[in-house]
Amino acid sequence: MEKDLIKLKHNSNKRLPQVMGILNVTPDSFFLRSRKQTEREIAERCLQISAEGADIVDVGAYSSRPNATFVSAEEEWERLFFGLQILFRELPDARVSVDTFRADIVRRCVEQFGQLIINDISGGQIDEKMVDTVAELQMPYILTHSRGTPQTMMQNTDYDDLWTEILNYFAEKIEILESKGVKNITIDPGFGFSKTTAQNYTILAELERLNVFSYPILVGFSRKTMIREILQTPPEEALNGTTALNMFALTKGAAILRVHDVKEAVETVKFYNTICHVC
């Protein structure tokens, strides 16, 4: 029986909101302490993510930060294969997402490890085969709003009307995905991807507008520039800002928090659920 990876709608029986813990098997993530390279480091991080209560483990082998170093498909696969082997050895029943924009990587991951969640920061724009591959394999798909590649995204921050363009983007992409039979979709507004700090906060302030699509909303601004610019602090000191924004996002309809700091995010969800229950 297939693992129940992401429920489709907000009215599902699966507890929402959920927490997605980040496992970076890259040497160049913007947050130094999140970089896990050795077998021991990866195993310890997997166990930490699980022990702290994450619902999903998100594995990335190609840093999606702006201006990230290009990584070949073969190198990305070697990193992912190494990390996923260790992850499933330590956590055989884990719900796992793979952070990739390459269709061939998706196919290889599924062939080796079975059904996974596909977390595509490009929304199928970098690899034209991605949508058809996800549809063929019937993979749960995280659809992110962004422009360009990790190397060029911050050159693409000009919008005539930010919200109109984002809503149109999701409407068009979701229509294509649904027409091809993809039913398990999560949407991510792409904080930090092809957006200035001001634009990120414009989206966050009215995040509930994305509820029009009736799919779960994922937010990922853990320790990112949009926090560091406000606080004038490095990534290592951006946890408090992350927690504050996570709570705000929950009040605006966020269903999944993608974070480096699982314990703090799980505690935030507990407080949010407690407040909602009282109300």
Phi, psi and omega per residue, in radians:
M1 nan 2.321 -3.095
E2 -1.146 2.504 3.075
K3 -1.171 2.478 3.141
D4 -1.455 1.716 -2.922
L5 -1.499 -1.033 3.064
I6 -2.388 2.201 3.061
K7 -1.220 2.672 -2.990
L8 -1.327 -0.857 -2.930
K9 -2.052 2.894 -3.131
H10 -1.166 -0.372 -3.121
N11 -1.616 0.355 3.140
S12 -1.247 2.901 3.129
N13 -1.401 -0.275 3.118
K14 -1.248 2.397 -3.133
R15 -1.059 2.220 3.012
L16 -2.246 2.590 0.035
P17 -1.259 2.851 -3.141
Q18 -2.128 2.853 3.131
V19 -2.076 2.281 3.095
M20 -1.905 2.053 -3.136
G21 -1.597 2.353 -3.059
I22 -1.512 2.239 2.996
L23 -2.080 1.782 3.131
N24 -1.612 2.040 3.044
V25 -1.831 0.831 -3.108
T26 -2.147 2.728 3.095
P27 -1.610 0.006 -2.964
D28 -2.371 0.423 3.039
S29 -1.047 2.570 -3.100
F30 -1.112 -0.437 3.135
F31 -1.742 1.821 -2.987
L32 -0.909 -0.773 -3.050
R33 -1.222 -0.195 -3.142
S34 -1.540 -0.138 -3.102
R35 -1.344 2.094 -3.130
K36 -2.149 2.098 -3.013
Q37 -2.071 -0.679 -3.062
T38 -1.551 2.853 3.108
E39 -1.011 -0.760 -3.133
R40 -1.122 -0.781 -3.135
E41 -1.080 -0.750 -3.124
I42 -1.169 -0.774 3.136
A43 -1.067 -0.791 -3.132
E44 -1.117 -0.680 3.123
R45 -1.171 -0.723 3.089
C46 -1.009 -0.843 -3.120
L47 -1.148 -0.620 3.093
Q48 -1.138 -0.814 3.134
I49 -1.004 -0.770 3.136
S50 -1.168 -0.830 -3.088
A51 -1.091 -0.551 -3.100
E52 -1.480 -0.056 2.942
G53 1.777 0.327 3.127
A54 -1.163 2.576 3.076
D55 -1.524 -0.519 -3.044
I56 -2.431 2.516 3.001
V57 -1.885 2.146 -3.133
D58 -1.810 2.038 -3.050
V59 -1.837 2.168 3.131
G60 -2.171 2.347 -3.140
A61 -2.085 0.060 3.114
Y62 -2.399 1.893 -3.096
S63 -1.012 2.254 -3.139
S64 -1.686 0.153 3.122
R65 -1.126 2.639 3.077
P66 -0.963 2.413 3.124
N67 1.170 0.414 3.123
A68 -1.115 2.650 3.090
T69 -1.176 2.367 3.106
F70 -1.082 2.426 3.101
V71 -2.195 2.268 3.130
S72 -1.180 2.801 3.129
A73 -1.089 -0.673 -3.114
E74 -1.170 -0.713 3.114
E75 -1.188 -0.695 3.085
E76 -1.039 -0.771 -3.138
W77 -1.120 -0.747 3.141
E78 -1.053 -0.745 3.109
R79 -1.132 -0.791 -3.125
L80 -1.117 -0.813 -3.117
F81 -1.027 -0.781 3.119
F82 -1.052 -0.838 -3.099
G83 -1.202 -0.741 -3.108
L84 -1.189 -0.623 3.059
Q85 -1.006 -0.788 -3.123
I86 -1.211 -0.731 -3.127
L87 -1.021 -0.887 -3.083
F88 -1.284 -0.386 3.003
R89 -1.187 -0.739 -3.117
E90 -1.412 -0.602 -3.058
L91 -2.338 1.303 -3.020
P92 -1.092 -0.399 -3.124
D93 -1.804 0.250 -3.074
A94 -1.154 2.559 2.942
R95 -1.567 2.120 -2.934
V96 -2.207 2.370 2.967
S97 -1.980 2.601 3.115
V98 -1.991 2.140 -3.101
D99 -1.541 1.655 -3.116
T100 -2.650 2.674 3.058
F101 -1.990 0.195 -3.089
R102 -1.865 2.186 -3.106
A103 -1.132 -0.679 -3.135
D104 -1.126 -0.621 3.072
I105 -1.121 -0.733 3.092
V106 -0.999 -0.857 -3.088
R107 -1.087 -0.744 -3.136
R108 -1.160 -0.668 3.112
C109 -1.099 -0.773 -3.122
V110 -1.154 -0.725 3.133
E111 -1.071 -0.638 -3.074
Q112 -1.539 -0.580 -2.951
F113 -2.216 0.002 3.121
G114 1.481 -2.877 -3.024
Q115 -1.180 2.276 3.115
L116 -2.316 2.931 2.992
I117 -1.539 2.417 3.117
I118 -1.824 2.082 -3.130
N119 -1.869 1.673 -2.999
D120 -1.834 1.855 -3.092
I121 -1.206 -0.210 -3.073
S122 -1.717 -0.125 -3.089
G123 1.079 0.515 3.131
G124 1.378 0.187 -3.078
Q125 -1.510 -0.462 -3.129
I126 -1.437 -0.704 -3.138
D127 -2.072 1.921 -3.070
E128 -1.153 -0.242 3.126
K129 -1.496 -0.161 -2.984
M130 -1.063 -0.881 -3.060
V131 -1.084 -0.787 3.132
D132 -1.125 -0.639 3.132
T133 -1.166 -0.789 3.102
V134 -1.078 -0.716 3.132
A135 -1.146 -0.786 -3.137
E136 -1.059 -0.763 -3.073
L137 -1.520 -0.096 -3.134
Q138 0.948 0.952 -3.118
M139 -1.671 2.450 2.937
P140 -1.044 2.406 -2.956
Y141 -2.287 2.237 3.040
I142 -1.709 1.994 -3.067
L143 -1.702 2.000 -3.067
T144 -1.875 2.491 3.016
H145 -1.503 2.184 3.045
S146 -2.832 3.020 3.064
R147 -2.356 2.469 3.074
G148 1.278 -2.775 -3.131
T149 -1.933 3.010 3.051
P150 -0.963 -0.501 -3.121
Q151 -1.379 -0.415 -3.025
T152 -2.100 -0.084 -2.976
M153 -1.004 -0.625 -3.091
M154 -1.414 0.061 2.956
Q155 -1.649 0.035 -3.056
N156 -2.177 0.975 -3.092
T157 -1.927 0.176 3.133
D158 -1.593 2.160 3.136
Y159 -2.269 2.422 3.016
D160 -1.211 -0.753 3.097
D161 -2.591 1.806 -2.989
L162 -0.953 -0.937 -3.055
W163 -1.171 -0.705 3.124
T164 -1.055 -0.756 -3.120
E165 -1.195 -0.640 3.116
I166 -1.190 -0.786 -3.141
L167 -1.126 -0.714 3.099
N168 -1.131 -0.683 3.107
Y169 -1.019 -0.891 -3.118
F170 -1.155 -0.693 3.127
A171 -1.041 -0.778 -3.119
E172 -1.202 -0.785 -3.114
K173 -1.162 -0.731 3.138
I174 -1.133 -0.695 3.105
E175 -1.042 -0.738 3.117
I176 -1.138 -0.822 -3.132
L177 -1.053 -0.809 -3.126
E178 -1.150 -0.631 3.142
S179 -1.145 -0.436 3.125
K180 -1.645 0.043 3.054
G181 1.649 0.152 3.080
V182 -1.392 2.071 -3.039
K183 -1.926 -0.425 -3.045
N184 -1.769 1.592 -3.015
I185 -2.112 2.424 2.955
T186 -2.159 2.481 -3.124
I187 -1.945 2.470 -3.097
D188 -2.271 2.051 -3.122
P189 -1.167 -0.165 3.023
G190 1.303 0.941 3.094
F191 -1.040 2.240 3.141
G192 1.540 -0.137 3.141
F193 -1.783 1.973 3.134
S194 0.946 0.673 3.128
K195 -2.525 2.475 3.035
T196 -1.351 2.960 3.093
T197 -1.026 -0.781 3.135
A198 -1.058 -0.716 3.128
Q199 -1.151 -0.672 3.091
N200 -1.017 -0.762 -3.121
Y201 -1.286 -0.503 3.029
T202 -1.077 -0.733 3.109
I203 -1.190 -0.823 -3.108
L204 -1.062 -0.666 -3.093
A205 -1.062 -0.505 -3.119
E206 -2.218 0.649 -3.084
L207 -0.963 -0.533 -3.100
E208 -1.062 -0.291 3.111
R209 -1.083 -0.433 3.129
L210 -1.292 -0.220 3.111
N211 -1.127 -0.256 3.136
V212 -1.034 -0.407 -3.099
F213 -1.533 -0.166 3.079
S214 1.055 0.441 3.008
Y215 -2.001 2.669 3.113
P216 -1.008 2.552 3.122
I217 -1.888 2.216 3.049
L218 -1.798 2.401 3.039
V219 -2.139 2.469 3.138
G220 -2.480 1.609 3.062
F221 -2.216 0.412 -3.092
S222 -0.973 1.971 3.046
R223 1.052 0.350 -3.053
K224 -1.384 3.053 -3.097
T225 -1.003 -0.635 -3.112
M226 -1.062 -0.421 3.051
I227 -1.535 -0.783 -3.057
R228 -1.154 -0.576 3.118
E229 -1.189 -0.643 3.132
I230 -1.223 -0.746 -3.063
L231 -1.578 -0.183 -3.073
Q232 0.928 1.022 -3.035
T233 -2.489 2.716 3.077
P234 -1.357 2.961 3.132
P235 -0.951 -0.628 -3.082
E236 -1.121 -0.321 -3.098
E237 -2.008 0.354 -3.045
A238 -1.835 0.284 -3.123
L239 -1.196 -0.781 -3.100
N240 -1.065 -0.729 3.092
G241 -1.104 -0.671 3.100
T242 -1.068 -0.792 -3.133
T243 -1.087 -0.736 3.139
A244 -1.075 -0.779 -3.131
L245 -1.228 -0.606 3.093
N246 -1.064 -0.776 3.128
M247 -1.107 -0.738 3.116
F248 -1.083 -0.744 -3.138
A249 -1.088 -0.651 3.094
L250 -1.070 -0.697 3.134
T251 -1.193 -0.306 -3.127
K252 -1.744 0.071 3.042
G253 1.931 0.075 3.115
A254 -1.076 2.393 -3.116
A255 -1.880 -0.390 -3.134
I256 -2.395 2.268 3.061
L257 -1.831 2.074 3.095
R258 -1.676 2.064 -2.937
V259 -2.490 2.743 2.932
H260 -1.426 -0.589 -2.990
D261 -1.849 1.572 -2.998
V262 -1.184 -0.818 -3.083
K263 -0.945 -0.840 -3.105
E264 -1.169 -0.636 3.113
A265 -1.201 -0.719 3.097
V266 -1.080 -0.713 3.108
E267 -1.139 -0.666 3.086
T268 -1.062 -0.761 3.108
V269 -1.101 -0.675 3.120
K270 -1.077 -0.778 3.105
F271 -1.128 -0.726 3.117
Y272 -1.062 -0.824 3.135
N273 -1.095 -0.659 3.117
T274 -1.111 -0.783 3.117
I275 -1.081 -0.787 -3.140
C276 -1.082 -0.673 -3.126
H277 -1.155 -0.709 3.119
V278 -1.117 -0.726 -3.121
C279 -1.225 nan nan
